[in-house]
Amino acid sequence: MEFYENRAKRPFIAFVWIGKTVKQWYRVNRTRRILRQMSDEQLKDVGLSRYDV
């Protein structure tokens, strides 16, 4: 039996993909929440406007 025939077939790749997707969604959602709570002056300091958020 050759090495490539006995190798694992990456059975948990779906779980890894789901975990990365959830982590990215959480990060984007958290950033949007923080930006919504900022005042117009604070957004201007960062270089954004209310319409960008």
C-alpha positions in Angstrom: 0.0 0.0 0.0 1.4 3.4 -1.0 1.5 6.4 1.2 -1.1 8.4 -0.7 -3.5 5.5 -0.5 -3.3 5.4 3.3 -3.6 9.1 3.8 -6.6 10.7 5.6 -9.1 12.3 3.2 -9.5 15.5 5.3 -12.9 14.5 6.7 -13.3 17.6 8.9 -12.7 20.2 6.2 -16.4 21.2 6.3 -16.2 21.9 10.0 -13.1 24.1 9.4 -14.9 26.0 6.6 -18.0 26.5 8.8 -15.8 27.7 11.7 -13.9 30.2 9.5 -17.2 31.5 8.0 -18.8 32.1 11.5 -15.7 33.8 12.7 -15.6 36.2 9.8 -19.3 36.9 10.1 -18.9 37.7 13.8 -15.9 40.0 13.2 -17.8 41.9 10.5 -20.9 42.2 12.7 -18.9 43.4 15.6 -17.2 46.1 13.5 -20.5 47.3 12.2 -21.9 47.5 15.7 -19.0 49.5 16.9 -19.1 51.9 14.0 -22.9 52.5 14.5 -22.3 53.5 18.1 -19.7 56.1 17.1 -20.6 59.8 16.8 -20.3 61.7 13.5 -17.2 63.4 14.8 -15.5 60.2 15.7 -16.4 58.7 12.3 -14.9 61.8 10.6 -11.7 61.3 12.6 -11.5 57.8 11.2 -12.2 59.0 7.7 -15.8 57.7 7.4 -19.2 59.3 7.3 -22.6 58.0 8.5 -23.4 56.9 5.0 -20.3 54.7 4.8 -21.4 52.7 7.8 
